[in-house]
Amino acid sequence: MTRSLRFNGTGSGVNGCPSIHEDLDTGEVIVHGPALTDPDDIAQLRHLNEGEVPIVVPRKLLVDFAPKEVTRVPDIIGLDEFDRLFTQFEHTAWRLETRSRYASDELTDTYAQFTSGVPVNWEGVDAEWCTERREQTMLGKRFERVRIVDEPPTVGQLYLLDNARRNSAVGETIHNLWRADADRVGLPDEDFWIFDSRLVALLNFDEADNLVNAELITEPAAVLRYAMARDAAMHHAIPYEKFAARLAAKED
């Protein structure tokens, strides 16, 4: 059976070698790099069995990207504590949105308006949320999101594309990316926030697409993986206005 591998990181910014991957099902670690080939060096190795290939990796690669615990214990927080993160961070809050549907959106009046074909007036909607975002951005804090969109987009994704006008008005920066492009560059199929490039809040949803809690991740190597995904997403995504215009042109 094909392994489910996650890229943890590389010790090289040029050719990606050596690198570490992790099997998400078994927890096994896969390391690849330049082979150790000198016969005198190989002769010093103990327990090198037939079919095994010795490779050379920098110590720093293992320190930065190898798992630090045999079994990781998730740090789960409730939604109230999760909400407080949006006023406690210092500089940047960045989100990747990957889901085709969010149940909470469908409970709103604006969603009912949008799906009925009525133009949504986003001004004044969710006044408390908008006020908090404005207050935080006035403090110099930055909010950014990349939203993944299926082709064709789901109703929920089209709703969020319209909703981006509200987010933008209160200081958020919204970009979009086609799912095929997200898959091509290896973005994770997870929803998460990164706060100040040091704390990740991985969002957990139930089978009905309701947000139930968040898992806090602070291990530097793990945070770095999400930061790498953020950088790749921002490189390939485009501002929501351009994305919406291109989508409209395709539909005409």
Steps between C-alpha positions, in 0.01 A plus 500: 500500500628845413631691798349831609815713516540856626798713407655626822787704364833513325850598595550662162325798351638416157437141399288365783755239603536369763140502622276343761149361446270343757249218454177640644358152563795318656710790631803366316756753376640490147830679439660542159830655413839430344616140540806412703716329238862497620591134572713597800208694649254220433735248660462685831122461506345237726189301416480622140283229348447400140270743321572785743656820369692732736437868437653818636284770660600813693432484874304824468250332266410247769485767770272723292267252335509157667212424742592581860250270671407137451131583546382859480222605740270753329441832679127556436324827589133594485349765275493773766873466563557482125315830450729671750801425280384773260566772754801343670733467202753777434565535128346263244211257474481289184248234399471226240138404422475169319147371551224491243238589759474666843178421685511822704473711184173334405333616820541869419252742347762603247531144374122483453512829309789385284347165408168666415672731256460814710813723499651498848571834667797407716523838671407464864477119487651335811567841652679363807736287289566790262571738788751261653678451167521875442636556850769237451605625157518856636759365744710404199411132504455317169233245407535294182323198349535270204178324403513184288231476233375189320434498127213553465465692830253382759220730614682552828819602322314747280339642814843550658629662183221758537559515876862602434371854439407523869828352620695736278305800626611434859866455410545136404689401186325219310653286225362200312655194340353221290510163677686341208777757546502445877539126445772557242716698744432259785292714735355308795134408496446671834347819632730691731604841632861603557553768765828695499673213314536315830157357585274290276133444577391194302122511460302182563158446340239231552337296224234770455766765429462674836811643665528319835841597642858588413831327559790723600838417347816669624776250415737706283544234229125453469432875496763537231317248278185709520696819438648341187145417386399860566784634289418264213130589517567874497739461207244325280171654618356820356295782656133413525394785270712363215388146574133601492551691174669201335228267625230729357684512166513121487126476561411748224 
